[in-house]
Amino acid sequence: MATETVSFLKKNAADLPLNEPLTITQNGKPAYVVESYEQHQRKEQAIALLKLVSFAKSDVANGCVMSSGTLKERLAARKQ
């Protein structure tokens, strides 16, 4: 991950190289991370998928599961 200063960000905001996240420092300390919209979306989708997997594992551990056949039967009964 590349590191640049806030001054660099201000001067080059329109032409930032965003092929990888860019750490922005302020007073010599990391303050911000700038990344492309596509990178941000991929990261958000990965986090959402991990949450779903976590919920599924919890449901299995707590016995909150049913077969696909039971699910189909319940859905068919609601349509009637």
N, CA, C and O atoms as a printed pandas DataFrame, in Angstrom:
     atom_number atom_name residue_name chain_id  residue_number  x_coord  y_coord  z_coord
0              1         N          MET        A               1    0.850   -1.167    0.000
1              2        CA          MET        A               1    0.000    0.000    0.000
2              3         C          MET        A               1    0.899    1.234    0.000
3              4         O          MET        A               1    1.785    1.361    0.845
4              5         N          ALA        A               2    0.673    2.124   -0.931
5              6        CA          ALA        A               2    1.466    3.346   -1.041
6              7         C          ALA        A               2    1.051    4.337    0.049
7              8         O          ALA        A               2   -0.081    4.311    0.533
8              9         N          THR        A               3    1.974    5.197    0.417
9             10        CA          THR        A               3    1.714    6.209    1.445
10            11         C          THR        A               3    2.083    7.576    0.895
11            12         O          THR        A               3    3.147    7.759    0.304
12            13         N          GLU        A               4    1.185    8.533    1.100
13            14        CA          GLU        A               4    1.421    9.915    0.669
14            15         C          GLU        A               4    0.913   10.858    1.739
15            16         O          GLU        A               4    0.250   10.442    2.688
16            17         N          THR        A               5    1.232   12.141    1.577
17            18        CA          THR        A               5    0.823   13.160    2.533
18            19         C          THR        A               5   -0.498   13.805    2.121
19            20         O          THR        A               5   -0.964   13.636    0.995
20            21         N          VAL        A               6   -1.086   14.542    3.053
21            22        CA          VAL        A               6   -2.305   15.288    2.750
22            23         C          VAL        A               6   -2.026   16.303    1.653
23            24         O          VAL        A               6   -2.879   16.528    0.794
24            25         N          SER        A               7   -0.861   16.913    1.665
25            26        CA          SER        A               7   -0.499   17.884    0.621
26            27         C          SER        A               7   -0.508   17.228   -0.752
27            28         O          SER        A               7   -1.000   17.813   -1.718
28            29         N          PHE        A               8    0.029   16.021   -0.845
29            30        CA          PHE        A               8    0.010   15.278   -2.108
30            31         C          PHE        A               8   -1.427   15.026   -2.538
31            32         O          PHE        A               8   -1.759   15.184   -3.713
32            33         N          LEU        A               9   -2.272   14.640   -1.610
33            34        CA          LEU        A               9   -3.683   14.387   -1.921
34            35         C          LEU        A               9   -4.346   15.644   -2.467
35            36         O          LEU        A               9   -5.064   15.580   -3.465
36            37         N          LYS        A              10   -4.119   16.759   -1.840
37            38        CA          LYS        A              10   -4.717   18.020   -2.293
38            39         C          LYS        A              10   -4.245   18.389   -3.703
39            40         O          LYS        A              10   -5.042   18.812   -4.540
40            41         N          LYS        A              11   -2.961   18.227   -3.951
41            42        CA          LYS        A              11   -2.407   18.612   -5.252
42            43         C          LYS        A              11   -2.795   17.654   -6.372
43            44         O          LYS        A              11   -2.910   18.070   -7.525
44            45         N          ASN        A              12   -2.996   16.384   -6.052
45            46        CA          ASN        A              12   -3.194   15.368   -7.083
46            47         C          ASN        A              12   -4.534   14.647   -6.999
47            48         O          ASN        A              12   -4.674   13.540   -7.518
48            49         N          ALA        A              13   -5.502   15.254   -6.364
49            50        CA          ALA        A              13   -6.788   14.574   -6.129
50            51         C          ALA        A              13   -7.433   14.066   -7.418
51            52         O          ALA        A              13   -8.029   12.990   -7.419
52            53         N          ALA        A              14   -7.327   14.801   -8.487
53            54        CA          ALA        A              14   -7.967   14.403   -9.745
54            55         C          ALA        A              14   -7.224   13.271  -10.451
55            56         O          ALA        A              14   -7.805   12.581  -11.288
56            57         N          ASP        A              15   -5.969   13.076  -10.128
57            58        CA          ASP        A              15   -5.160   12.081  -10.835
58            59         C          ASP        A              15   -4.523   11.052   -9.906
59            60         O          ASP        A              15   -3.406   10.604  -10.161
60            61         N          LEU        A              16   -5.202   10.677   -8.851
61            62        CA          LEU        A              16   -4.613    9.730   -7.907
62            63         C          LEU        A              16   -4.466    8.346   -8.532
63            64         O          LEU        A              16   -5.370    7.877   -9.224
64            65         N          PRO        A              17   -3.349    7.702   -8.296
65            66        CA          PRO        A              17   -3.179    6.324   -8.768
66            67         C          PRO        A              17   -3.902    5.374   -7.808
67            68         O          PRO        A              17   -3.400    5.089   -6.721
68            69         N          LEU        A              18   -5.067    4.890   -8.206
69            70        CA          LEU        A              18   -5.873    4.071   -7.304
70            71         C          LEU        A              18   -5.901    2.597   -7.700
71            72         O          LEU        A              18   -6.908    1.916   -7.507
72            73         N          ASN        A              19   -4.795    2.110   -8.251
73            74        CA          ASN        A              19   -4.729    0.686   -8.547
74            75         C          ASN        A              19   -4.594   -0.125   -7.263
75            76         O          ASN        A              19   -4.809   -1.337   -7.272
76            77         N          GLU        A              20   -4.242    0.528   -6.163
77            78        CA          GLU        A              20   -4.213   -0.069   -4.840
78            79         C          GLU        A              20   -4.586    1.028   -3.831
79            80         O          GLU        A              20   -4.444    2.213   -4.134
80            81         N          PRO        A              21   -5.061    0.651   -2.642
81            82        CA          PRO        A              21   -5.400    1.676   -1.647
82            83         C          PRO        A              21   -4.202    2.569   -1.348
83            84         O          PRO        A              21   -3.054    2.127   -1.392
84            85         N          LEU        A              22   -4.485    3.814   -1.046
85            86        CA          LEU        A              22   -3.450    4.819   -0.788
86            87         C          LEU        A              22   -3.618    5.340    0.638
87            88         O          LEU        A              22   -4.660    5.901    0.976
88            89         N          THR        A              23   -2.595    5.155    1.475
89            90        CA          THR        A              23   -2.624    5.680    2.839
90            91         C          THR        A              23   -2.192    7.134    2.812
91            92         O          THR        A              23   -1.167    7.482    2.227
92            93         N          ILE        A              24   -2.994    7.981    3.456
93            94        CA          ILE        A              24   -2.686    9.414    3.526
94            95         C          ILE        A              24   -2.279    9.733    4.956
95            96         O          ILE        A              24   -2.991    9.411    5.907
96            97         N          THR        A              25   -1.116   10.373    5.092
97            98        CA          THR        A              25   -0.635   10.728    6.420
98            99         C          THR        A              25   -0.872   12.209    6.700
99           100         O          THR        A              25   -0.888   13.048    5.799
100          101         N          GLN        A              26   -1.054   12.487    7.976
101          102        CA          GLN        A              26   -1.200   13.870    8.424
102          103         C          GLN        A              26   -0.304   14.024    9.647
103          104         O          GLN        A              26   -0.449   13.289   10.624
104          105         N          ASN        A              27    0.607   14.965    9.593
105          106        CA          ASN        A              27    1.600   15.150   10.657
106          107         C          ASN        A              27    2.401   13.871   10.907
107          108         O          ASN        A              27    2.747   13.556   12.046
108          109         N          GLY        A              28    2.690   13.143    9.832
109          110        CA          GLY        A              28    3.514   11.948    9.921
110          111         C          GLY        A              28    2.805   10.692   10.391
111          112         O          GLY        A              28    3.438    9.645   10.530
112          113         N          LYS        A              29    1.491   10.772   10.643
113          114        CA          LYS        A              29    0.728    9.614   11.121
114          115         C          LYS        A              29   -0.356    9.247   10.119
115          116         O          LYS        A              29   -0.953   10.138    9.514
116          117         N          PRO        A              30   -0.626    7.961    9.926
117          118        CA          PRO        A              30   -1.709    7.565    9.016
118          119         C          PRO        A              30   -3.038    8.173    9.466
119          120         O          PRO        A              30   -3.418    8.067   10.632
120          121         N          ALA        A              31   -3.734    8.808    8.531
121          122        CA          ALA        A              31   -4.996    9.463    8.872
122          123         C          ALA        A              31   -6.157    8.971    8.009
123          124         O          ALA        A              31   -7.286    8.891    8.492
124          125         N          TYR        A              32   -5.903    8.640    6.748
125          126        CA          TYR        A              32   -6.965    8.249    5.824
126          127         C          TYR        A              32   -6.471    7.139    4.904
127          128         O          TYR        A              32   -5.270    6.934    4.732
128          129         N          VAL        A              33   -7.428    6.435    4.322
129          130        CA          VAL        A              33   -7.132    5.495    3.246
130          131         C          VAL        A              33   -8.045    5.855    2.088
131          132         O          VAL        A              33   -9.262    5.948    2.254
132          133         N          VAL        A              34   -7.464    6.057    0.921
133          134        CA          VAL        A              34   -8.224    6.372   -0.284
134          135         C          VAL        A              34   -8.148    5.146   -1.187
135          136         O          VAL        A              34   -7.068    4.615   -1.450
136          137         N          GLU        A              35   -9.321    4.704   -1.660
137          138        CA          GLU        A              35   -9.357    3.556   -2.553
138          139         C          GLU        A              35  -10.386    3.806   -3.646
139          140         O          GLU        A              35  -11.238    4.685   -3.515
140          141         N          SER        A              36  -10.306    3.041   -4.712
141          142        CA          SER        A              36  -11.255    3.212   -5.806
142          143         C          SER        A              36  -12.642    2.749   -5.361
143          144         O          SER        A              36  -12.780    1.976   -4.412
144          145         N          TYR        A              37  -13.649    3.229   -6.054
145          146        CA          TYR        A              37  -15.023    2.831   -5.759
146          147         C          TYR        A              37  -15.191    1.324   -5.931
147          148         O          TYR        A              37  -15.857    0.681   -5.120
148          149         N          GLU        A              38  -14.596    0.756   -6.975
149          150        CA          GLU        A              38  -14.697   -0.681   -7.230
150          151         C          GLU        A              38  -14.076   -1.489   -6.090
151          152         O          GLU        A              38  -14.646   -2.494   -5.666
152          153         N          GLN        A              39  -12.912   -1.060   -5.591
153          154        CA          GLN        A              39  -12.275   -1.747   -4.468
154          155         C          GLN        A              39  -13.162   -1.684   -3.232
155          156         O          GLN        A              39  -13.302   -2.666   -2.503
156          157         N          HIS        A              40  -13.750   -0.533   -3.010
157          158        CA          HIS        A              40  -14.631   -0.354   -1.856
158          159         C          HIS        A              40  -15.841   -1.283   -1.956
159          160         O          HIS        A              40  -16.218   -1.921   -0.973
160          161         N          GLN        A              41  -16.446   -1.359   -3.137
161          162        CA          GLN        A              41  -17.609   -2.218   -3.343
162          163         C          GLN        A              41  -17.250   -3.686   -3.112
163          164         O          GLN        A              41  -18.004   -4.411   -2.462
164          165         N          ARG        A              42  -16.109   -4.128   -3.637
165          166        CA          ARG        A              42  -15.678   -5.518   -3.440
166          167         C          ARG        A              42  -15.489   -5.826   -1.957
167          168         O          ARG        A              42  -15.878   -6.891   -1.478
168          169         N          LYS        A              43  -14.893   -4.888   -1.244
169          170        CA          LYS        A              43  -14.668   -5.089    0.184
170          171         C          LYS        A              43  -16.003   -5.175    0.931
171          172         O          LYS        A              43  -16.175   -6.038    1.792
172          173         N          GLU        A              44  -16.941   -4.292    0.608
173          174        CA          GLU        A              44  -18.253   -4.308    1.255
174          175         C          GLU        A              44  -18.997   -5.608    0.958
175          176         O          GLU        A              44  -19.649   -6.162    1.842
176          177         N          GLN        A              45  -18.904   -6.094   -0.270
177          178        CA          GLN        A              45  -19.563   -7.352   -0.628
178          179         C          GLN        A              45  -18.935   -8.535    0.104
179          180         O          GLN        A              45  -19.643   -9.449    0.527
180          181         N          ALA        A              46  -17.624   -8.525    0.254
181          182        CA          ALA        A              46  -16.940   -9.597    0.985
182          183         C          ALA        A              46  -17.363   -9.597    2.446
183          184         O          ALA        A              46  -17.574  -10.660    3.028
184          185         N          ILE        A              47  -17.488   -8.427    3.039
185          186        CA          ILE        A              47  -17.921   -8.329    4.434
186          187         C          ILE        A              47  -19.350   -8.840    4.572
187          188         O          ILE        A              47  -19.657   -9.569    5.516
188          189         N          ALA        A              48  -20.225   -8.468    3.646
189          190        CA          ALA        A              48  -21.613   -8.937    3.686
190          191         C          ALA        A              48  -21.675  -10.457    3.572
191          192         O          ALA        A              48  -22.453  -11.098    4.278
192          193         N          LEU        A              49  -20.871  -11.033    2.700
193          194        CA          LEU        A              49  -20.850  -12.489    2.540
194          195         C          LEU        A              49  -20.361  -13.169    3.820
195          196         O          LEU        A              49  -20.919  -14.186    4.230
196          197         N          LEU        A              50  -19.335  -12.621    4.447
197          198        CA          LEU        A              50  -18.838  -13.185    5.707
198          199         C          LEU        A              50  -19.904  -13.121    6.800
199          200         O          LEU        A              50  -20.019  -14.042    7.608
200          201         N          LYS        A              51  -20.680  -12.040    6.829
201          202        CA          LYS        A              51  -21.779  -11.937    7.798
202          203         C          LYS        A              51  -22.818  -13.024    7.553
203          204         O          LYS        A              51  -23.294  -13.653    8.498
204          205         N          LEU        A              52  -23.174  -13.249    6.286
205          206        CA          LEU        A              52  -24.152  -14.290    5.962
206          207         C          LEU        A              52  -23.644  -15.664    6.387
207          208         O          LEU        A              52  -24.406  -16.461    6.935
208          209         N          VAL        A              53  -22.375  -15.948    6.142
209          210        CA          VAL        A              53  -21.794  -17.227    6.542
210          211         C          VAL        A              53  -21.840  -17.362    8.065
211          212         O          VAL        A              53  -22.137  -18.437    8.585
212          213         N          SER        A              54  -21.551  -16.286    8.769
213          214        CA          SER        A              54  -21.590  -16.300   10.225
214          215         C          SER        A              54  -23.005  -16.581   10.730
215          216         O          SER        A              54  -23.189  -17.370   11.657
216          217         N          PHE        A              55  -24.009  -15.933   10.118
217          218        CA          PHE        A              55  -25.401  -16.172   10.508
218          219         C          PHE        A              55  -25.783  -17.620   10.239
219          220         O          PHE        A              55  -26.460  -18.245   11.056
220          221         N          ALA        A              56  -25.359  -18.156    9.108
221          222        CA          ALA        A              56  -25.681  -19.543    8.755
222          223         C          ALA        A              56  -25.058  -20.511    9.754
223          224         O          ALA        A              56  -25.714  -21.459   10.185
224          225         N          LYS        A              57  -23.810  -20.287   10.123
225          226        CA          LYS        A              57  -23.153  -21.156   11.107
226          227         C          LYS        A              57  -23.886  -21.106   12.446
227          228         O          LYS        A              57  -24.057  -22.129   13.109
228          229         N          SER        A              58  -24.307  -19.927   12.827
229          230        CA          SER        A              58  -25.049  -19.764   14.082
230          231         C          SER        A              58  -26.375  -20.504   14.022
231          232         O          SER        A              58  -26.760  -21.170   14.983
232          233         N          ASP        A              59  -27.077  -20.393   12.897
233          234        CA          ASP        A              59  -28.353  -21.100   12.732
234          235         C          ASP        A              59  -28.157  -22.605   12.816
235          236         O          ASP        A              59  -28.948  -23.292   13.463
236          237         N          VAL        A              60  -27.132  -23.126   12.182
237          238        CA          VAL        A              60  -26.859  -24.565   12.218
238          239         C          VAL        A              60  -26.548  -24.987   13.650
239          240         O          VAL        A              60  -27.066  -26.000   14.120
240          241         N          ALA        A              61  -25.716  -24.227   14.345
241          242        CA          ALA        A              61  -25.340  -24.562   15.719
242          243         C          ALA        A              61  -26.554  -24.550   16.649
243          244         O          ALA        A              61  -26.601  -25.318   17.610
244          245         N          ASN        A              62  -27.539  -23.681   16.373
245          246        CA          ASN        A              62  -28.731  -23.574   17.210
246          247         C          ASN        A              62  -29.884  -24.450   16.724
247          248         O          ASN        A              62  -30.973  -24.417   17.297
248          249         N          GLY        A              63  -29.651  -25.226   15.680
249          250        CA          GLY        A              63  -30.678  -26.120   15.169
250          251         C          GLY        A              63  -31.798  -25.425   14.431
251          252         O          GLY        A              63  -32.886  -25.986   14.297
252          253         N          CYS        A              64  -31.566  -24.230   13.953
253          254        CA          CYS        A              64  -32.587  -23.455   13.224
254          255         C          CYS        A              64  -32.450  -23.714   11.724
255          256         O          CYS        A              64  -32.175  -22.802   10.945
256          257         N          VAL        A              65  -32.642  -24.955   11.342
257          258        CA          VAL        A              65  -32.509  -25.336    9.936
258          259         C          VAL        A              65  -33.686  -26.221    9.538
259          260         O          VAL        A              65  -34.356  -26.800   10.392
260          261         N          MET        A              66  -33.928  -26.318    8.239
261          262        CA          MET        A              66  -34.947  -27.224    7.722
262          263         C          MET        A              66  -34.517  -27.695    6.353
263          264         O          MET        A              66  -33.683  -27.069    5.699
264          265         N          SER        A              67  -35.084  -28.788    5.931
265          266        CA          SER        A              67  -34.737  -29.332    4.620
266          267         C          SER        A              67  -35.373  -28.484    3.525
267          268         O          SER        A              67  -36.312  -27.730    3.779
268          269         N          SER        A              68  -34.861  -28.611    2.324
269          270        CA          SER        A              68  -35.450  -27.865    1.206
270          271         C          SER        A              68  -36.872  -28.340    0.932
271          272         O          SER        A              68  -37.725  -27.553    0.521
272          273         N          GLY        A              69  -37.128  -29.627    1.159
273          274        CA          GLY        A              69  -38.485  -30.155    0.972
274          275         C          GLY        A              69  -39.478  -29.511    1.921
275          276         O          GLY        A              69  -40.580  -29.143    1.515
276          277         N          THR        A              70  -39.093  -29.374    3.186
277          278        CA          THR        A              70  -39.958  -28.720    4.175
278          279         C          THR        A              70  -40.193  -27.263    3.799
279          280         O          THR        A              70  -41.310  -26.761    3.918
280          281         N          LEU        A              71  -39.157  -26.594    3.351
281          282        CA          LEU        A              71  -39.298  -25.204    2.933
282          283         C          LEU        A              71  -40.282  -25.080    1.773
283          284         O          LEU        A              71  -41.144  -24.201    1.780
284          285         N          LYS        A              72  -40.158  -25.953    0.782
285          286        CA          LYS        A              72  -41.072  -25.930   -0.371
286          287         C          LYS        A              72  -42.509  -26.175    0.075
287          288         O          LYS        A              72  -43.430  -25.521   -0.415
288          289         N          GLU        A              73  -42.705  -27.102    0.992
289          290        CA          GLU        A              73  -44.052  -27.386    1.494
290          291         C          GLU        A              73  -44.640  -26.165    2.198
291          292         O          GLU        A              73  -45.801  -25.822    1.981
292          293         N          ARG        A              74  -43.853  -25.520    3.028
293          294        CA          ARG        A              74  -44.340  -24.333    3.739
294          295         C          ARG        A              74  -44.674  -23.197    2.771
295          296         O          ARG        A              74  -45.682  -22.510    2.934
296          297         N          LEU        A              75  -43.830  -23.008    1.777
297          298        CA          LEU        A              75  -44.092  -21.951    0.790
298          299         C          LEU        A              75  -45.356  -22.259   -0.009
299          300         O          LEU        A              75  -46.155  -21.361   -0.275
300          301         N          ALA        A              76  -45.540  -23.514   -0.391
301          302        CA          ALA        A              76  -46.735  -23.908   -1.142
302          303         C          ALA        A              76  -47.983  -23.717   -0.306
303          304         O          ALA        A              76  -49.022  -23.313   -0.829
304          305         N          ALA        A              77  -47.898  -24.004    1.001
305          306        CA          ALA        A              77  -49.057  -23.851    1.890
306          307         C          ALA        A              77  -49.443  -22.379    2.043
307          308         O          ALA        A              77  -50.626  -22.071    2.192
308          309         N          ARG        A              78  -48.500  -21.494    2.010
309          310        CA          ARG        A              78  -48.784  -20.050    2.139
310          311         C          ARG        A              78  -49.461  -19.497    0.896
311          312         O          ARG        A              78  -50.240  -18.548    0.986
312          313         N          LYS        A              79  -49.178  -20.071   -0.247
313          314        CA          LYS        A              79  -49.774  -19.592   -1.510
314          315         C          LYS        A              79  -51.257  -19.906   -1.569
315          316         O          LYS        A              79  -52.005  -19.235   -2.280
316          317         N          GLN        A              80  -51.687  -20.909   -0.839
317          318        CA          GLN        A              80  -53.083  -21.343   -0.918
318          319         C          GLN        A              80  -53.990  -20.517   -0.083
319          320         O          GLN        A              80  -55.195  -20.764   -0.050
